Amino acid sequence: MSKNKIVVPQAREAMDRFKMEAANEVGVNLKNGYNGDLTSKQAGSVGGQMVKKMIESYENNAK
């Protein structure tokens, strides 16, 4: 069970959509629910893509 908690419960759907979008961009096939069959490399590439997009968004909004 994950210890990560979303502070704003309504944000869960948006975060799930964001994760799916990032996974599609790097070619990882995510399923709704459990994705324990992913390799560490695949999971890392999804997380890395999410961070990259968040940094780009921050930089674009900071100008």
DSSP file (Angstrom, degrees, kcal/mol; ACC not computed):
  #  RESIDUE AA STRUCTURE BP1 BP2  ACC     N-H-->O    O-->H-N    N-H-->O    O-->H-N    TCO  KAPPA ALPHA  PHI   PSI    X-CA   Y-CA   Z-CA
    1    1 A M              0   0    0      0, 0.0     2,-0.1     0, 0.0     0, 0.0   0.000 360.0 360.0 360.0 133.1    0.0    0.0    0.0
    2    2 A S        -     0   0    0      1,-0.1     0, 0.0     2,-0.1     0, 0.0  -0.411 360.0-157.5 -71.0 140.1    1.4    3.4   -1.0
    3    3 A K        +     0   0    0     -2,-0.1     2,-0.3     2,-0.1    -1,-0.1   0.555  63.9 106.6 -90.8 -10.8    2.2    5.9    1.8
    4    4 A N        -     0   0    0      1,-0.0     2,-0.4     2,-0.0    -2,-0.1  -0.525  53.4-167.1 -71.7 131.5    1.9    8.8   -0.7
    5    5 A K        -     0   0    0     -2,-0.3     2,-0.5     0, 0.0     3,-0.1  -0.973  20.5-130.5-123.4 134.7   -1.3   10.8    0.0
    6    6 A I        -     0   0    0     -2,-0.4     6,-0.1     1,-0.2     5,-0.0  -0.725  14.0-151.2 -81.0 124.6   -2.8   13.4   -2.3
    7    7 A V  S    S+     0   0    0     -2,-0.5    -1,-0.2     1,-0.2     3,-0.1   0.879  89.9  46.0 -66.3 -38.9   -3.5   16.4   -0.1
    8    8 A V  S >  S-     0   0    0      1,-0.1     3,-2.5    -3,-0.1     4,-0.3  -0.896  76.5-158.2-107.1 104.2   -6.4   17.5   -2.3
    9    9 A P  T >  S+     0   0    0      0, 0.0     3,-1.5     0, 0.0     4,-0.3   0.799  89.8  62.2 -54.5 -32.0   -8.5   14.4   -3.0
   10   10 A Q  T 3> S+     0   0    0      1,-0.3     4,-0.5     2,-0.1     3,-0.4   0.677  92.7  67.2 -68.2 -15.1  -10.1   16.0   -6.1
   11   11 A A  H <> S+     0   0    0     -3,-2.5     4,-2.6     1,-0.2    -1,-0.3   0.631  76.2  85.6 -79.8 -13.1   -6.6   16.1   -7.6
   12   12 A R  H <> S+     0   0    0     -3,-1.5     4,-2.5    -4,-0.3    -1,-0.2   0.910  89.1  48.3 -56.9 -45.6   -6.3   12.3   -7.9
   13   13 A E  H  > S+     0   0    0     -3,-0.4     4,-2.3    -4,-0.3    -1,-0.2   0.911 112.4  48.9 -62.3 -42.7   -8.1   12.1  -11.2
   14   14 A A  H  X S+     0   0    0     -4,-0.5     4,-2.4     1,-0.2    -1,-0.2   0.899 111.8  49.2 -64.8 -40.3   -6.0   14.9  -12.7
   15   15 A M  H  X S+     0   0    0     -4,-2.6     4,-2.5     2,-0.2    -2,-0.2   0.886 110.1  51.3 -67.1 -38.0   -2.8   13.2  -11.5
   16   16 A D  H  X S+     0   0    0     -4,-2.5     4,-2.3    -5,-0.2    -2,-0.2   0.916 111.5  47.3 -64.2 -42.3   -3.9    9.9  -12.9
   17   17 A R  H  X S+     0   0    0     -4,-2.3     4,-2.5     2,-0.2    -2,-0.2   0.917 112.0  50.7 -62.9 -43.0   -4.6   11.6  -16.3
   18   18 A F  H  X S+     0   0    0     -4,-2.4     4,-2.4     1,-0.2    -2,-0.2   0.902 110.7  49.0 -61.0 -42.6   -1.2   13.3  -16.1
   19   19 A K  H  X S+     0   0    0     -4,-2.5     4,-2.4     2,-0.2    -1,-0.2   0.909 111.6  48.5 -65.0 -42.4    0.6   10.0  -15.4
   20   20 A M  H  X S+     0   0    0     -4,-2.3     4,-2.4     2,-0.2    -2,-0.2   0.902 111.1  50.8 -64.5 -40.5   -1.2    8.3  -18.3
   21   21 A E  H  X S+     0   0    0     -4,-2.5     4,-1.9     2,-0.2    -2,-0.2   0.927 111.6  47.2 -62.5 -45.5   -0.3   11.1  -20.6
   22   22 A A  H  X S+     0   0    0     -4,-2.4     4,-1.4     1,-0.2    -2,-0.2   0.901 111.2  51.9 -63.1 -41.1    3.4   10.9  -19.6
   23   23 A A  H  X>S+     0   0    0     -4,-2.4     5,-2.9     1,-0.2     4,-0.6   0.911 108.8  50.1 -63.0 -42.5    3.4    7.1  -20.0
   24   24 A N  H ><5S+     0   0    0     -4,-2.4     3,-0.8     1,-0.2    -1,-0.2   0.886 106.7  56.0 -62.4 -38.2    2.0    7.4  -23.5
   25   25 A E  H 3<5S+     0   0    0     -4,-1.9    -1,-0.2     1,-0.2    -2,-0.2   0.813 113.6  39.5 -65.6 -30.7    4.7   10.0  -24.4
   26   26 A V  H 3<5S-     0   0    0     -4,-1.4    -1,-0.2    -3,-0.3    -2,-0.2   0.369 118.0-109.2-101.3   4.5    7.5    7.6  -23.4
   27   27 A G  T <<5 +     0   0    0     -3,-0.8     2,-0.5    -4,-0.6    -3,-0.2   0.766  68.6 141.9  79.6  26.7    5.8    4.5  -24.9
   28   28 A V      < -     0   0    0     -5,-2.9     2,-1.0    -6,-0.2    -1,-0.3  -0.889  47.4-137.4-103.3 129.8    4.9    2.7  -21.6
   29   29 A N        -     0   0    0     -2,-0.5     2,-0.3    -5,-0.0    -9,-0.0  -0.738  26.7-173.5 -89.5 100.0    1.5    0.9  -21.5
   30   30 A L        -     0   0    0     -2,-1.0     2,-0.3   -10,-0.2     5,-0.1  -0.680   9.1-152.1 -92.3 148.0   -0.1    1.7  -18.2
   31   31 A K        -     0   0    0     -2,-0.3     2,-0.3     2,-0.1    -2,-0.0  -0.796  30.9 -97.3-109.1 157.7   -3.3    0.1  -17.0
   32   32 A N  S    S+     0   0    0     -2,-0.3     2,-0.4     3,-0.0   -16,-0.0  -0.611  97.5   3.8 -69.9 133.2   -5.8    1.6  -14.6
   33   33 A G  S    S+     0   0    0     -2,-0.3     2,-0.2     2,-0.0    -2,-0.1  -0.752 119.2  27.9  95.7-138.6   -5.0    0.2  -11.2
   34   34 A Y        +     0   0    0     -2,-0.4     3,-0.1     1,-0.1    -3,-0.1  -0.400  47.6 169.7 -70.4 130.0   -2.1   -2.1  -10.4
   35   35 A N    >   +     0   0    0     -2,-0.2     3,-1.7     1,-0.1    -1,-0.1  -0.163  29.1 133.7-128.5  37.8    1.0   -1.7  -12.6
   36   36 A G  T 3   +     0   0    0      1,-0.3    -1,-0.1     0, 0.0    -2,-0.0   0.570  61.4  71.6 -67.8  -9.0    3.4   -3.9  -10.6
   37   37 A D  T 3  S+     0   0    0     -3,-0.1    -1,-0.3     2,-0.0     2,-0.1   0.466  74.2 108.7 -86.5  -0.5    4.5   -5.7  -13.8
   38   38 A L  S <  S-     0   0    0     -3,-1.7     2,-0.1     1,-0.1    -3,-0.0  -0.449  72.0-119.8 -72.4 147.4    6.4   -2.6  -15.0
   39   39 A T     >  -     0   0    0     -2,-0.1     4,-2.5     1,-0.1     5,-0.2  -0.426  25.0-110.6 -77.6 163.8   10.2   -2.7  -15.0
   40   40 A S  H  > S+     0   0    0      1,-0.2     4,-2.6     2,-0.2     5,-0.2   0.877 120.5  55.1 -60.9 -37.1   12.1   -0.2  -12.9
   41   41 A K  H  > S+     0   0    0      2,-0.2     4,-2.1     1,-0.2    -1,-0.2   0.922 109.2  46.1 -63.1 -44.4   13.3    1.4  -16.2
   42   42 A Q  H  > S+     0   0    0      2,-0.2     4,-1.9     1,-0.2    -2,-0.2   0.939 114.3  46.8 -64.4 -47.2    9.7    1.8  -17.4
   43   43 A A  H  X S+     0   0    0     -4,-2.5     4,-2.4     1,-0.2    -2,-0.2   0.904 113.1  50.4 -62.2 -41.2    8.4    3.3  -14.1
   44   44 A G  H  X S+     0   0    0     -4,-2.6     4,-2.8    -5,-0.2    -1,-0.2   0.863 107.3  53.1 -64.7 -36.5   11.4    5.6  -14.0
   45   45 A S  H  X S+     0   0    0     -4,-2.1     4,-2.0     2,-0.2    -1,-0.2   0.870 109.8  48.4 -69.0 -34.4   10.8    6.9  -17.5
   46   46 A V  H  X S+     0   0    0     -4,-1.9     4,-2.1     2,-0.2    -2,-0.2   0.947 114.8  44.9 -67.7 -48.2    7.2    7.7  -16.6
   47   47 A G  H  X S+     0   0    0     -4,-2.4     4,-2.3     1,-0.2    -2,-0.2   0.900 112.8  51.5 -61.8 -41.4    8.2    9.5  -13.5
   48   48 A G  H  X S+     0   0    0     -4,-2.8     4,-2.5     1,-0.2    -1,-0.2   0.894 109.1  50.2 -62.8 -40.7   11.0   11.3  -15.3
   49   49 A Q  H  X S+     0   0    0     -4,-2.0     4,-2.3     2,-0.2    -1,-0.2   0.881 109.3  52.1 -65.4 -38.3    8.7   12.5  -18.0
   50   50 A M  H  X S+     0   0    0     -4,-2.1     4,-2.1     2,-0.2    -2,-0.2   0.930 111.3  46.3 -63.2 -44.9    6.3   13.8  -15.4
   51   51 A V  H  X S+     0   0    0     -4,-2.3     4,-2.6     2,-0.2     5,-0.2   0.918 110.9  53.1 -63.8 -43.2    9.0   15.8  -13.7
   52   52 A K  H  X S+     0   0    0     -4,-2.5     4,-2.4     1,-0.2    -1,-0.2   0.919 110.8  46.6 -57.7 -44.9   10.3   17.1  -17.0
   53   53 A K  H  X S+     0   0    0     -4,-2.3     4,-2.2     1,-0.2    -1,-0.2   0.865 111.3  51.7 -67.7 -36.0    6.8   18.3  -17.9
   54   54 A M  H  X S+     0   0    0     -4,-2.1     4,-2.3     2,-0.2    -2,-0.2   0.903 110.9  47.9 -66.8 -40.3    6.3   19.9  -14.5
   55   55 A I  H  X S+     0   0    0     -4,-2.6     4,-2.8     2,-0.2     5,-0.2   0.926 111.4  50.3 -65.6 -44.4    9.7   21.8  -14.8
   56   56 A E  H  X S+     0   0    0     -4,-2.4     4,-2.2    -5,-0.2    -2,-0.2   0.911 111.2  49.4 -58.9 -42.5    8.7   23.0  -18.3
   57   57 A S  H  X S+     0   0    0     -4,-2.2     4,-1.9     2,-0.2    -1,-0.2   0.917 111.6  48.3 -63.8 -43.7    5.4   24.2  -17.0
   58   58 A Y  H  X S+     0   0    0     -4,-2.3     4,-1.6     1,-0.2    -2,-0.2   0.933 112.1  49.1 -62.3 -45.7    7.0   26.1  -14.1
   59   59 A E  H  < S+     0   0    0     -4,-2.8     4,-0.4     1,-0.2    -1,-0.2   0.880 111.8  48.8 -63.3 -37.9    9.6   27.7  -16.4
   60   60 A N  H  < S+     0   0    0     -4,-2.2     3,-0.4    -5,-0.2    -1,-0.2   0.841 115.4  43.9 -70.5 -32.6    6.9   28.8  -18.8
   61   61 A N  H  < S+     0   0    0     -4,-1.9    -1,-0.2     1,-0.2    -2,-0.2   0.649 103.8  64.9 -86.2 -16.6    4.8   30.3  -16.1
   62   62 A A     <        0   0    0     -4,-1.6    -1,-0.2     1,-0.2    -2,-0.2   0.580 360.0 360.0 -82.1 -10.2    7.7   32.0  -14.3
   63   63 A K              0   0    0     -4,-0.4    -1,-0.2    -3,-0.4    -2,-0.1   0.466 360.0 360.0 -83.9 360.0    8.3   34.3  -17.2
